Amino acid sequence: MKIQQRMAFHFTYQLIFYALLMVAITLVACILFFQNMTSNEIRRNFPVGVLQQIAQEAHHKDGTIQISPEWDKLIEEKGMWLQVVSAEGEVIYAVNTTPHHTLPASYSIAQLLDIQETRTFGTYAVHTQLNFAFQDPLLYMLGYPSPDLDQLVAWFDAYGQHGIVRSEAVSHLDRRLRKTGSYLQVIDPKSHIVQGIGDEAYVQKAYRPLDILAIQQSPSNYDTNIVAHRDKLSGMTWILYTPHAAGAPLKHPVMEKATRGLVRITVLILLLALPISIWHGYRYGQPLILFAGWFERMGRGQYDQVLTAKDMRKVFRRNGMMRIRYRLYKEVIESFYQMTHQLAQIEKERERLEKAQAEWMSGISHDLRTPLATIQGYGYMLESLPEQWSQEEMRIIGSTIREKGDYMLELISDFSLIHQLKQGDSIMKFREIDLVELVRCSVLKYVNDAMMSEYQFHYVGEDCPLLIQADETWLMRLMDNLLSNAVKHNPPGVIVNVYVGRMNDKACIRVIDNGKGMDEETLHHLFNRYYRGTNSDESTEGSGLGMSIAKTIVEAHSGEIQVKSKVWQGTIIEILLPN
């Protein structure tokens, strides 16, 4: 996978992962919040909330009702009892009914209607919940002893007469009610208030009929507990209002609580997102800081120091493996190494070329200055007293000036050739030529030259033509350079053998002499521009560019040139050219 695709995939799946993580955290937090809110609501509305929750969670299996053991345990701890009554009035499920011996195993229609109307059964306060979740309706009844209800019934028996409080007992009951901060209200069948005794603060509240039902269903939302007792004979209802044990309002609006809870969840998510963002930024920022350090060192030219020792410890483990946070940038790091290596090589090559250029210019200046000094000296001599010189002396002076001029022209010509060869294929005119005939003619020219009589040239070639694509003019110059070098740098009597033929499907030219040869240093610098070598005794003969020009011509023909030589063991020059 390419780095672009891997980075896109990496950031995409991480974004998805972080989004899913935050959603999961949000969902878990919301679930925990609402569960906690539900639990609190159940605790505040106990026991009404408990019965409703039990009816919702109960499930039917194999003809029996199953309820969580946790609910059974809670009911027993609170001293309550639970019965589930079927449509036939049979108790099909019961919890903690053993201590309450008065509870029946079945109920009649009259009993159920009385319980539903009065919310009591004997001495127990009873809450009911009719559930239609299964095929037949089920009635859940949760009963518990109620001291307030027992007290109200006792007062009714002690102070009641025709359904109201006897006049002589009003003052006594009023003191007892005020002592506990309670209030007794007697209501006739038409919901008119007949009597009100006790703490007058409840009178000011003026509870409406639905308020009384609401207090019974959701006691946590009000600061008052109530119990009621209805006298069947008179139709009067006694309602006893008592304050909560805490003595303070317990009302907690749901929306207000939900808002506060959601704010807490939001703050929690932000607190979790902050370290994740810091970690995420650190993870992807560290490599960028590392790259910035690399650029800074590269700007100072420190190409050999890609990573500092500190950076190496950050990027790589002790076993040499790259750390996970940097593996995403593996190709980038490798490219940095390659680039810095190339830049370091280019820098070394530039320094080498500058040094070679300085040496070349120094040598060229020296070689131009030497013949110019000779020409200038002879010029002063001729200018001062030319009549004092004999004809022979004048001939020698003229010959010397000509030789120095020829050398300078040859040097300038070689400079021009070097410049032309830099143009590459633009100056080459390739056509099909016979390499055998070209080499034979080049050798024959030196054989027939009377000035080369002290040197021996031997040619060995194939009889059939060897056709190649080449520039005939430049190959003739190549052969002239090779043969003239063999003459210039060797003493008279040297034997120069020239071979032409095929080798490994390529055209091959060999120039072999038995002359002085070259040492290792000269051989190493042979193709450098303007380098004659340590074995040369000539001060001005040759421009020092011959072998450099030869190599450039060969490479322009996509060929190869190799030189083998040892001191006083001769020299072998081998050239391979494509057919």
Secondary structure, DSSP 8 states (H G I E B T S, - for coil): --HHHHHHHHHHHHHHHHHHHHHHHHHHHHHHHHHHHHHHHHHHTTTHHHHHHHHHH-EEETTEEE--HHHHHHHHHTT-EEEEE-TTSBEEEEES-TT-TT--SB--HHHHHHHHHHSEETTEEEEEEEE-SSSS-EEEEEEEE-HHHHHHHHHHHHHEETTEE-GGGHHHHHHHHHHTT-EEEEE-TTS-EEEEEE-THHHHH---HHHHHHHHH-GGGSSEEEEEEE-TTT--EEEEEEE-TT-S-----HHHHHHHHHHHHHHHHHHHHHHHHHHHHHHHHHHHHHHHHHHHHHHTT-TT-SS-HHHHHHHB-TTS-B-HHHHTTHHHHHHHHHHHHHHHHHHHHHHHHHHHHHHHHHHHHHHHHHHHHHHHHHHHHHHH-GGGS-HHHHHHHHHHHHHHHHHHHHHHHHHHHHHHHTTGGGG---EEEEHHHHHHHHHHHHHS-GGGTTSEEEEE--SS--EEEE-HHHHHHHHHHHHHHHHHTS-TT-EEEEEEEEETTEEEEEEEE-S----HHHHHTTTSSS---TT---SSSS-S-HHHHHHHHHHHTT-EEEEEE-TTS-EEEEEEEE-
